[in-house]
C-alpha cells in the first residue's frame, strides 16, 4: 500500500476490540481523538462511557449487578494533564498521568507496563497522547506480547507531525479469532473530516453491530481551545 494512501473506516475488522484514532482535521483547525470499545463476552459488553465533571472519560458498568471481573474493563479512558490529553484502553492512562505529574515522559511511563494478563489473547495496551504545548503533536503506542506464551513484551511508540486531514488508527486486534490475532504493523492512516458528526457516524456505523459498545469523539479547536465532543453508548446505565 502506498504510504500516502488514506483509508476510510469502512475496512474496520469485524472484531477490532478497542481502538484509538488521533489526527488533525482537514481544515487544520481541530486536533481530533476518538476511542471505541467492543466486546464479545457478557462481562465486556456490560459497559458504558461516563463523563466526569472535569471532562475526563471513564468506563463504568452498565449494570453493577452483572460485573464479573472489573480489573480490565473499568478504567479512565481519557484524562487531561496540563496541556496534554491521554487516551488509552486501560489503567495505563493513570500510569501515564502520574508519570507526567512527576516530570516523566509518555515513553517512560509505558516502559513500566506491558500487555494485559488475559492469556491466550494477551490483549495489547494501546495509548495515545495529544500534546498542545507547542502547537499540536501526538504520539501513539502499543505494548504487545513477544510470543504466544506471553513470555516477553514488545513496545512500539510512534511520534507524529500532524498533517491536515490525516489521522492514525490503532486497535487491539486484527479481527475475530481464538485466540484473537494481535494488531500488527504501524497505525493505519485514516481520513479526518472537519465535521465531528461525520467522523462519529463513520466510526460507529463501521463497527460490527453485535460487538460495538461505546464511542467517544473529541475535537479541540487549536485557536481557542474550545472542545466539541460526541459520546455514544449502546447500552444504558442502570
C-alpha positions in Angstrom: 0.0 0.0 0.0 1.3 3.5 -0.9 2.4 5.2 2.3 0.4 8.3 1.3 -2.8 6.3 0.9 -5.5 7.4 3.4 -8.1 4.8 4.3 -11.7 5.1 5.3 -13.1 3.3 8.3 -15.1 1.0 6.1 -12.4 -1.6 6.3 -12.7 -1.9 10.1 -12.4 -5.6 11.2 -15.5 -7.4 12.5 -13.8 -7.5 15.8 -11.2 -4.8 16.2 -11.5 -4.9 20.0 -10.7 -1.4 21.3 -9.4 1.4 19.0 -8.0 4.8 19.1 -8.0 7.4 16.3 -5.8 10.6 16.6 -5.1 13.3 14.0 -5.8 16.7 12.5 -9.0 17.8 10.7 -8.9 18.5 7.0 -9.0 22.3 7.5 -6.2 22.1 10.0 -8.3 23.7 12.7 -9.1 20.8 15.1 -7.0 18.3 17.0 -9.0 15.1 17.0 -9.2 11.9 19.0 -11.6 9.1 19.2 -11.8 6.0 21.3 -14.2 3.0 21.0 -14.7 -0.3 22.8 -16.2 -3.5 21.6 -16.9 -6.7 23.5 -17.8 -10.4 22.9 -18.4 -11.6 26.4 -21.2 -10.6 28.7 -18.7 -9.0 31.1 -17.1 -7.0 28.3 -20.4 -5.8 26.9 -21.6 -4.6 30.3 -20.0 -1.2 29.9 -20.8 2.4 29.2 -18.7 5.6 28.9 -19.3 8.2 31.6 -18.1 11.8 31.7 -16.7 13.2 34.9 -17.3 16.8 36.0 -13.7 17.7 34.9 -14.3 16.3 31.4 -12.4 13.1 31.8 -14.0 9.9 30.3 -14.2 6.7 32.3 -15.7 3.3 31.6 -18.4 2.1 34.0 -20.6 -0.9 34.4 -24.0 -0.6 32.6 -25.4 -2.9 35.3 -23.3 -3.2 38.6 -25.0 -6.5 39.5 -23.7 -8.2 36.4 -20.0 -7.3 36.8 -17.8 -10.4 36.8 -14.3 -9.1 36.7 -13.8 -5.3 36.8 -10.0 -5.3 36.6 -9.6 -5.0 32.8 -12.8 -3.3 31.9 -13.2 -0.4 34.3 -10.6 2.4 33.9 -10.0 6.0 32.8 -10.2 6.1 29.1 -9.3 9.8 28.7 -7.6 12.1 31.1 -6.2 15.6 30.7 -2.9 16.6 32.3 -2.0 20.2 31.9 -1.7 20.7 28.1 -1.7 17.0 27.3 -4.6 14.7 26.6 -4.1 11.0 27.4 -6.3 8.3 25.7 -5.8 4.6 26.3 -7.6 1.2 26.5 -6.7 0.5 30.2 -5.4 1.6 33.5 -2.1 2.7 31.9 -4.0 6.0 31.5 -3.3 6.6 35.2 0.3 5.4 34.8 1.0 8.0 32.1 -0.8 10.7 34.0 1.1 10.0 37.3 4.5 9.8 35.4 3.9 13.1 33.7 3.0 14.6 37.1 6.4 13.5 38.4 8.2 15.0 35.4 8.5 11.8 33.3 7.5 11.0 29.8 4.9 9.1 27.8 7.5 6.6 26.7 9.0 6.3 30.2 5.6 5.6 31.7 4.9 2.7 29.2 8.3 1.2 29.8 6.8 0.2 33.2 3.8 -1.6 31.7 3.1 -4.5 29.4 0.2 -6.2 27.6 -2.9 -7.3 29.6 -2.7 -10.6 31.5 -5.6 -12.2 29.7 -3.9 -15.2 28.0 -4.1 -16.7 25.5 -5.1 -13.3 23.9 -2.6 -11.2 25.8 -4.5 -8.1 24.7 -2.2 -5.2 23.7 -2.3 -2.0 25.6 -2.8 0.9 23.1 -2.3 4.5 24.1 -2.2 8.0 22.5 -1.1 11.3 23.9 -2.1 14.7 22.3 0.4 17.4 23.2 -0.7 21.1 22.9 2.4 22.6 24.4 4.0 23.9 21.2 1.2 23.9 18.7 0.0 20.3 18.3 1.7 16.9 18.0 0.8 13.4 19.1 2.2 10.0 19.9 0.7 6.5 19.8 1.9 3.3 21.5 1.2 -0.4 21.5 2.5 -2.9 24.1 2.1 -6.5 22.9 3.3 -10.0 23.7 6.5 -11.0 22.1 5.4 -14.6 21.8 2.2 -16.8 22.1 3.0 -17.6 25.7 3.3 -14.0 27.0 7.0 -14.5 27.8 8.1 -11.0 26.9 6.7 -7.6 25.9 7.5 -5.6 22.7 6.9 -1.9 23.0 6.4 0.4 20.0 6.0 4.2 20.0 5.0 6.3 17.0 5.5 10.1 17.0 3.7 12.2 14.5 3.8 15.7 13.0 0.1 16.3 12.2 -1.0 16.5 8.6 -4.3 18.2 7.7 -7.0 15.6 7.0 -4.9 12.7 8.3 -5.3 10.6 11.4 -3.8 7.4 12.7 -5.9 4.4 13.8 -4.6 1.7 16.1 -6.7 -1.2 17.5 -6.1 -4.2 19.7 -7.0 -7.0 17.3 -6.8 -7.6 13.6 -10.1 -9.5 13.5 -12.1 -12.1 15.4 -10.5 -15.4 16.3 -9.4 -17.7 19.1 -7.0 -16.6 20.3 -7.6 -13.1 19.0 -5.0 -12.0 16.5 -3.0 -9.0 17.8 -2.8 -5.8 15.8 0.4 -5.7 13.6 2.3 -3.0 11.8 2.1 0.8 12.0 -1.1 2.6 12.9 -3.4 2.9 9.9 -3.8 6.2 8.1 -7.4 7.4 8.0 -9.2 10.5 6.8 -10.2 13.1 9.4 -13.1 15.3 8.3 -13.8 18.8 9.6 -17.2 17.8 11.0 -17.3 15.8 14.2 -20.6 14.3 13.3 -19.2 12.9 10.1 -16.3 11.1 11.9 -18.5 9.9 14.7 -21.0 8.4 12.3 -18.3 6.8 10.1 -16.7 5.1 13.0 -19.9 3.9 14.7 -21.5 2.8 11.5 -18.5 0.7 10.6 -18.2 -1.2 13.9 -19.8 -4.6 14.0 -23.3 -4.1 15.3 -23.2 -7.1 17.6 -19.9 -6.2 19.2 -19.8 -2.5 19.4 -20.4 -0.9 22.8 -19.3 2.7 23.2 -17.6 5.5 21.3 -16.2 8.9 22.3 -15.0 11.6 19.8 -13.4 14.9 20.8 -12.5 17.8 18.6 -10.3 20.6 20.1 -10.1 24.0 18.4 -6.4 24.8 18.1 -7.1 28.5 18.1 -9.2 28.9 21.1 -9.2 25.5 22.9 -13.0 25.0 22.6 -14.0 21.4 22.8 -16.7 19.6 20.8 -17.5 16.1 21.8 -19.8 13.2 21.0 -20.5 10.2 23.2 -22.4 7.1 22.2 -23.4 4.2 24.4 -25.1 1.2 23.0 -26.4 0.3 26.5 -28.0 2.4 29.2 -26.6 2.6 32.7 -28.9 1.0 35.2 
